[in-house]
Amino acid sequence: MGMDSLRLRFLAALAVAAALVVQSGAAFAGVGQPSPWQVGLQVPVTEVAEFMHWFHDGLLWIISIIVLFVLALIIYVVVRFSEKRNPVPSKTTHNALLEVAWTIVPVLILVIIAVPSFRLLRLQLVTPPADITIKATGHQWYWSYEYPEDQNGGFAFDSNMDANGQPRLLAVDNEVVLPVGKTIRVQVTAADVIHAFAMPSFGLKIDAIPGRLNETWFKAEKEGVFYGQCSLICGQNHAFMPIAIRIVSEQQYAAWLTEAKQKFASTGKAPMAVASRADAVSAE
């Protein structure tokens, strides 16, 4: 087999691989869950997650430019000031212009990064007026959820991993169901040790601490089932306490709410009273 034939086969294989990557691009950015061989972040479905992804990509460009610039400077210095080119060492002690430049330029870069960073923090931490409030409590090793009485709820249930369900290690027996396009306030705590409530597609992660009521929010813009996990090591079965939130239309949510009240009425769990932000702060 000649070199030309091998070269053609190699190029054909590259073309096929590139086509497969392009066609299966969605698999590399899972919607609501991680995908096999995923190399990117999960597809965002909230304003916060979209902003986080934009900020992440912007930082990647900034960091790449800085790395390449520093590499170019190192190569220039190695070549320009080598021993062969400079048999007599320079006696330069300083350069005022350079010292000012390498002080001011990094400060300007940090200011540019800080502006969207503060905006993202505000977007994450300032909870807008909520349409629905739920409470999530971490246990070793499952989650329990409460829907308050004053928001057409008044029931609670446990959510355990479904060992035989799909996707593996993410499916649960009782999913949280919420309507699309509504602002959801999530109050998070723990009953035993520290856990963390994390939903990558929502851009959401908050600690669940015993005796403390933390608060976060999200507004899902797409229907579907979205998965998360406890993201703080909390014991032997830490890997087996997933989070599953099903986002549905308002009509489907109303129907589920009616069924859920009947299904979970016999659990004996008392529904929560919604705590205000002031109550959450005082609890800290």
N, C-alpha and C positions, 0 to 999 in steps of 0.2 A: 504494500500500500504506500503510495507516494506521499510526500509532505503536503502537497496541495490538497489531496483528498482528506488527510487528517485535519488540516486547517479548516476545510469546509465543514466537516462533521463537528468540529469544536464550536465553530460559529453558529451552526444550526442548533446545537445543544444550548448554547447561551440564549439564542432567540426564543427557544421553547421555554426555558426557565424564566426569562423575562416576561413572556406572555402569561405564564401561570401565575407569576407574582402579581401582575396587573389585574388579571381576572379574579384572583382570590384576595384582592386588597382588603375587603371587608373582614376577612379572617384574621388580618393582622391588627385590627382595631375592633375588638369585640364590642357588640352592643349589649350592655347589661351584664356581661360576664367576660372573663379572660378567654382567649382563643388559643388553640395549639400554635406554637411557634410565634406567638405574638411578640412584636418588637416595638410597638407603640403603646400609647395610652388608650384606655377604653373610650369609645365614642361618647362625648359629653351630651347630656340631655337637659342640663339646667344652665342658667346664666352664669352661675358661679363656676361650674366646671368648664364652660367655654372660655371664660376669662382666664382661668388657670392654665388651660392649654395654650392660649395665645401668649400669655406671659412666659410659659415654659419655652415655647418656640423662639420668642424674642430673645430670651436669655441665652439660648443655644447659639444664635447668630452672633450675639455680642461676645460671648466667650470664645467662639471659634475665630472671630476676627482678632481678638487680643492674642490668642495662642499663635496664630499665623504671623502677626506683627512681631511678637517677641522672638519667634523662631527666625524670622528674617533678620532681625537685629543681631541675634547671636551669630548667624552665618556671616553677616557683613563684618562683625567685629573679628571673628576668627580669620577671615580672609584678609581684610584690610589691615589689621594690626598684628599679623603674624611676625615671627622673628625674622623670616627672610626679607620681608618688606620693610622691617624696622630694626636694622642691626643696632642702631643707637636708641635706647629706650627713651620714650617721651617723659618730660618732667612736668607735664600738666597736672595741676592739683585739683582744679574744679572748673566748672562751666556754669555760670549763673543762669544763663538762658535755659540750659537743659534741666537744671535743678528746679526751676520754676515750672517748666513744662511737665516734668514727671510728677509734680505735686498737684498741679491744677487739673491736668487731664484725667487722672484717676478719680479726683473729687467730682468732676463733671459727669463721669460715667456712673458713679454711685448715685448721684442726684437723679440722673435719667432713670436708673433702675428703681430708685426709691419711690418715685411718683406713682407708677402703676402698682407697686408693692403695697403702698398705703391704701390705695383704692381697693385692692383685692381684700385686704384685711377688713376694711370697713364693710365691704359687700358680704363677707363671711360672718362678721360678728354682730352687725346691726340687723336684728330680726324685724322685717316689715310686719304690718298688721296681718295676722294669720287667719286663714279661712278655717283651718282644722288644726287641732293640737292633739298629738298622741304622746304617750310616755313609753320609753323603752328601758327595761331594766335588765342588766346583765347578771347571769347566774353561772355557776360552775355546773354544766357547761351548756347553756341554752339562753334564749332571750324570751322575755315575757313583754306583752304589749297591752296598753290600756287605752281605751277610747272614752273620753269624758262624757258624763251624762248631759251636760248643757250644750253638746254639739251633736245631738241625735245619735249618741253612742250609748255609753253606759254599760260597757262590758269589757272583759279582759281575757287574754288567752296566752298560753305558752306556745313557743315555736321551737321545735326540736329538729335537728338534722334528720332527713329521711335517708337512711342508709342505702335503700334500694332505688332511690330516685335519681333523676337526671336533671341538670348536670351533676356529676359526682362531687360529693362533699359540699355542694351548694344548695341542693334541693331541701326543702323543709316540709313538715307536715301541715303547718298553718302559716300561710303567707299574710303579710300586711297588705291590705288593699286600700288604695287611695285614688282620688280622681285626678285626671290630667289637668294641667293649667291652673291649679289651686296652690296657694301658699301654705305649706305644711310646717308647723312648728313642732320640733321634736325635743322633748325634755328627756334627758338621759341620766341614769344613775345606775348603781350596782348594789346587789344584795350581799355580796361576800368579799370579793377581791376586786382589784382594778381591772376593768375591761376597756375596750375601745370600740365605738360604733363607727364603722367605716363603709362608705358606699362610693366607689371610684367614679362611676358614671354621673353621680350627683355632685362630685367635688366636695364630699362631706366626710369629715373625720373628727370625732370628739370623744374625749375620755369619759368613761362611766366609772365614777368613784363612789364608794360606799359613803353614805351620809352627806353627799353633795349632789345638788341638782344642776347639771349643766344644760345648756340650751343651744340648739342650732336650728337651721331651716333649709328648705329646698322648695323648688317649684318645677316639677317635671313637665317638659314640653312635648313629650312623646309617650305614647302608650307602649306597654310591654312589661316584661318581668326583669327586674334588675337585682343583681346579687352583690352582697358585700360580706364581710367577715369581721370577727373580733381581731383587732390588729395590735393587741398587747398580750404578751405571753401571760396566761392566767392560770396555768396548771396543766395537768397531764393531757386533758382533752381539749386544749385550746384550739386545735385545728378543726374541731368538730362542732363549732357553734356559728353557722352561717346566718346571714341576714337575707331575706327575700322580700322584696316589695313589688307588688303588682300594681301598675298604673293603668287605670281603666277610664272609660267615659263616665260622665256624671250619672247617666241612667244606669249603667252597670254597677256603679258604686252604690247608688240608692238601693238597688235590688240586693246586692251583697250585704249591705248594712242590715236590711230586714232579716235576712237569713242568719247573719252572724249573731244578732241579738238572741235569736232562738237557740242557735247552736251552742253559744257560750254562756247562756243564762244559768246553766246548772253547774258551772265551774266553781261557784262559791267565791270568786275573786271580787272584791269590792272595787267599783270603778273609781278612778282618781278624781280629785277636784283639781281643776286646772290652776297651776301656780302662775302668778304674774312674774314679770322679770324682776321686780323688787323682791318678791319672795325668794326667787332663785338666788339673788345676790345675798340676801340675808342668811340663806341656808349655808352659804360658803363661809 
